[in-house]
Amino acid sequence: MKEIKAYIRCRKAEEVISALENNGVQGITLIDVMGVGHMATPGNTKYSIKCIQKYSEISKLEVVCQDEDVHKIVELIRKHAYTGMHGDGMIFVTPVEMAIKIRTGAIGGEAL
């Protein structure tokens, strides 16, 4: 199993999620986060007294999937998050050692 984390523009989140759902991807987590650094696009940044850094609002998508689904999911995210502008985001894929469904006790792929 793999975990896919994608940091994308907030305005593209609905399009990306719709594409994933239309292709059978379930169990998507969406979190609003703040990006600092290269993710920031010059007309869409603000200064935060709290951070004393430039930041921009971005969405973080998380999906845990079977190994064979990784490339399909990554391509769907990349295609639908793309604007061609600096700050379109990043996608990270990491291994997942174990998944356990709390309600049923299912383990591994069965938990997904």
Secondary structure, 3 states (H helix, E strand, C coil): CEEEEEEEEHHHHHHHHHHHHHCCCCCCEEEEEEECCCCCCHHHCEEECCCCEEEEEEEEEEEEECHHHHHHHHHHHHHHHCCCCCCCEEEEEEECCCCECCCCCCEHHHHC
